[in-house]
């Protein structure tokens, strides 16, 4: 198998050009092996770029445990990969598990349109919302020293969320327009350096209370930006912006 490795603010993915359908039957076990950091290539997830009707391509995303979801950083890396493969130029429309998305690429920066968010729910003092994947948002202090794995694992495996799973984001407000976000991701079952749908969810909870249309996000792997327009209790015109980089490419036998 020929593969490419991409990362978006430290969220890393094995990318496969599957437009000819060569890897349609790739098993969950093989996906787990490829994502294994000691016995495989190593990644937070694996993405197959498939051919699609009426849009430029399909993003077929798998978490490192083989489960499927939408991934914001994975989608941004997919746009960069599609640009590398000459499928697209500077703008694109593609499909993913949660529907059709628009995106733009310029100088290695990918701006991805996310789905509308109609409601933001509360769980005690915390927030729950879906930005393509379900997210739990908890505001904390001194996030640099916070035990993200322990606390994230507890919430993700609590009675309320254990069955379906949820991504858990811990958020610290750095200023009136900048957040620091760390995420425990279901499907990876660990902290990742960045989570695109997670920072989007965090930004929307912050915008809801502060009436901004833009928030800068600091993550362990770099910096992202989120733009959105408030619409009643929810948001529309939501865009996630940040870099996506090809790290290396190779061939693997398995």
C-alpha positions, -999 to +999 in steps of 0.1 A: +000+000+000+012+035-009+003+060+019+009+096+028+012+110+063-004+144+071-008+164+102-031+194+111-019+211+142-005+178+155-036+158+147-021+131+124-035+109+098-026+081+073-039+092+040-047+067+012-057+076-024-086+051-029-102+067-060-099+034-079-115+014-050-084-007-044-088-005-006-126-006-003-123-038+017-097-026+041-107-042+074-111-026+108-082-048+121-059-036+093-069+001+100-060-005+137-026-020+127-018+009+103-026+035+130-006+017+157+023+039+168+046+009+176+037-018+150+023+003+122+027+038+106+012+055+136-017+080+135-048+094+152-069+082+123-069+068+087-085+085+057-094+071+024-100+096-004-127+080-025-143+091-058-178+106-055-206+118-077-216+155-079-187+166-056-149+165-060-143+135-036-154+117-005-136+118+029-138+083+044-125+087+079-117+062+106-105+068+141-074+047+152-097+021+167-115+017+134-147+036+144-161+062+120-170+098+127-165+133+111-131+148+118-125+185+112-087+183+111-089+151+091-111+169+066-087+198+064-058+174+057-080+157+031-084+190+013-046+194+013-041+159+001-067+163-027-049+195-037-016+175-038-033+149-060-045+176-084-081+167-077-089+203-068-074+238-072-081+264-045-118+256-038-137+224-033-169+207-024-166+172-009-188+147+011-181+132+045-201+111+070-220+141+082-228+155+047-214+179+022-187+205+030-171+234+013-134+243+017-107+266+004-069+262+004-043+290+001-006+287+009-011+256+030-039+271+051-073+253+048-105+270+056-133+244+061-170+250+063-186+230+092-222+220+095-247+244+112-252+239+149-289+244+159-286+240+197-261+240+225-272+219+255-261+221+292-249+194+315-247+211+348-223+240+343-208+224+312-219+223+275-228+195+251-232+200+213-225+183+180-202+198+154-201+167+132-191+147+162-205+150+198-185+171+222-185+179+259-171+213+269-158+220+304-141+254+313-112+250+337-082+271+350-045+263+347-052+240+317-014+235+311-012+214+343-047+198+340-049+160+339-068+157+306-065+119+302-078+111+337-107+136+337-115+131+300-116+094+304-140+097+334-165+119+315-163+099+283-170+066+302-196+080+326-230+064+326-245+092+305-219+090+276-203+055+278-225+038+252-222+063+224-190+079+235-183+116+235-152+138+229-143+158+260-128+193+256-112+213+285-111+250+278-094+280+293-102+315+282-069+334+276-084+367+265-117+380+251-110+364+217-086+335+224-090+301+240-067+273+249-083+239+243-071+203+251-092+173+240-097+137+250-109+120+219-132+090+217-120+064+192-084+074+200-091+071+238-064+095+247-055+132+244-047+143+209-026+174+200-057+190+183-093+183+175-110+203+148-146+196+157-136+200+194-121+235+190-151+245+169-175+233+197-155+252+223-154+284+202-192+283+198-199+280+235-176+310+240-192+330+212-227+322+226-219+341+258-197+368+244-212+376+210-181+373+189-179+361+153-143+350+155-122+332+181-085+322+180-077+288+194-044+276+209-040+238+209-011+216+219-001+213+182-004+249+171-031+275+164-065+274+147-093+300+140-131+296+141-156+319+125-194+318+129-226+337+128-252+334+155-286+322+145-311+320+173-299+295+198-274+281+173-248+291+147-244+291+109-216+299+085-192+281+107-156+279+094-125+262+108-092+275+096-056+263+100-026+246+085-023+210+071+011+196+062+023+165+044+049+149+067+061+119+047+050+092+022+059+056+018+049+020+011+039-006+037+034-043+034+009-060+057 
